[in-house]
Amino acid sequence: MLFRNDIEPCCAYCKHGSQISVDRVGCVKRGIVSLWGSCRKFVYDPLKRQPERPRKLPSPEEDIPPGEVFRL
């Protein structure tokens, strides 16, 4: 979930950092650090997190075996 309280500290989601390259973050508190690093100053910023895409629901045609389609 996006707004849960038990987020594992990660510089990619921290309020104090901004991503400067693919694997580096510019942190106000610690300078240039690894994207997946963390420190005690971590403050979660939910707007920096990209949630996983929801699963695609199966269409009704996929659930009904052929030959068992109801016709009115």
HUHU-V33501 format. One record per pair of residues at least 4 apart in sequence whose C-alpha atoms are under 7 Angstrom apart, sorted by the first residue. I is the first residue (numbers start at 0). J is the second residue. Records with the same first field share a line. If there is no record, write none. Layout:
I = J, J
//
This chain:
1 = 45, 50
2 = 45
8 = 37, 41
9 = 13, 35, 36, 37
10 = 16, 24, 34, 35, 36, 37
11 = 34, 35
12 = 43, 44, 47, 48
13 = 41, 42, 43, 44
14 = 42, 43, 44
15 = 26, 27, 28
16 = 24, 25, 26, 27
17 = 24, 25, 26
18 = 23, 24, 25
19 = 23, 24, 25
22 = 33, 34
23 = 31, 32, 33, 34
24 = 31, 32, 33, 34
25 = 30, 31, 32
26 = 30, 31, 32
32 = 36
37 = 41
57 = 61
58 = 62
59 = 63
63 = 67, 68
//
